[in-house]
Amino acid sequence: MPPAPETAIRADNVEVRPEELQVLVEGRRVGLTRREFELCLLLFERLDRVVRRSEIYERMWGGAMPRRDRSVDVLICRAREKLQAAAPGWRYIHTHFGIGYRFSPERAGR
């Protein structure tokens, strides 16, 4: 018997559809690369909790993060720009300096 398909995960105006590798903001698909999608899914699965940069690197690239590597930050920046372009009045990925990142849909200006 095949496994049951994964269902969509929702928070505010964001929907993540793991089975389709899609993120929708206000019902519109966000054009994310596969890696950007995987990043959003990782952060979304831990909604409102900070995920350490090193953990993100390990999940995305499989291994320990090299010293001074900026791969995570570049990936975050690209995903953040695409999400915010889809809904300019919202902020989704929040930086916790020196620690990591948190996914939490919030209206801009809060």
C-alpha positions in Angstrom: 0.0 0.0 0.0 1.6 3.3 -1.0 2.1 6.0 1.7 -0.7 8.6 2.0 0.1 11.8 0.1 1.4 14.7 2.2 -1.2 17.4 2.9 -0.7 21.1 2.6 0.5 23.1 5.6 -1.0 26.6 6.1 -0.2 29.6 8.2 -1.9 33.0 7.7 -1.6 33.7 3.9 1.0 31.0 3.1 0.4 27.5 2.0 3.1 24.9 1.5 2.3 21.9 -0.6 5.1 19.3 -0.1 3.7 16.8 -2.6 3.8 19.5 -5.4 7.0 21.2 -4.2 5.1 24.5 -4.2 4.7 27.5 -1.9 1.6 29.6 -2.4 1.2 33.1 -1.0 -2.3 34.5 -1.1 -3.2 31.7 -3.4 -0.5 32.5 -6.0 2.5 30.2 -6.6 5.9 31.6 -5.7 8.5 30.7 -8.3 11.0 29.0 -6.0 13.9 26.7 -7.0 13.9 23.2 -5.5 16.5 24.2 -2.9 14.5 27.4 -2.0 11.4 25.3 -1.6 13.3 22.8 0.7 14.5 25.7 2.8 11.0 27.1 3.1 9.6 23.7 4.0 12.4 23.2 6.7 11.6 26.6 8.2 7.8 26.2 7.9 7.9 22.8 9.7 9.3 24.7 12.6 7.0 27.7 12.3 7.8 30.5 14.8 11.0 28.7 16.0 14.5 29.7 15.2 16.5 27.3 13.1 20.3 27.5 13.4 22.3 28.4 10.3 24.4 25.3 10.8 21.4 23.1 10.9 20.0 24.7 7.7 23.4 24.1 6.0 23.5 20.4 7.1 20.0 19.8 5.8 20.5 21.7 2.5 24.1 20.6 1.6 24.6 17.5 3.8 27.6 18.2 6.0 29.2 20.6 8.4 29.1 24.2 7.5 32.5 25.5 6.5 33.8 28.5 8.5 32.6 31.9 7.0 30.4 30.1 4.5 27.6 32.4 3.3 25.6 29.8 1.3 22.7 29.8 3.8 22.5 33.6 3.9 22.4 33.8 0.1 19.7 31.1 -0.1 17.7 32.9 2.6 18.0 36.2 0.8 16.7 34.7 -2.5 13.8 32.9 -0.9 12.9 36.0 1.2 12.9 38.3 -1.9 10.6 36.0 -3.8 8.2 35.6 -0.9 8.0 39.3 -0.2 7.6 40.1 -3.9 4.5 37.8 -3.8 3.0 39.7 -0.9 4.8 43.1 -0.4 2.9 43.9 2.8 4.2 40.8 4.6 7.5 39.5 6.0 8.1 35.8 6.3 11.7 34.9 7.0 13.2 36.7 10.1 16.8 36.9 11.0 18.1 36.2 14.5 21.6 37.6 14.3 24.3 35.2 15.3 21.9 32.3 15.6 19.7 31.6 12.5 16.3 32.2 10.9 12.7 31.9 11.8 9.7 31.5 9.5 6.7 33.5 10.8 4.2 35.3 8.5 3.8 38.8 9.9 2.4 42.0 8.4 5.1 44.5 7.6 5.5 47.2 10.2 4.7 45.0 13.2 
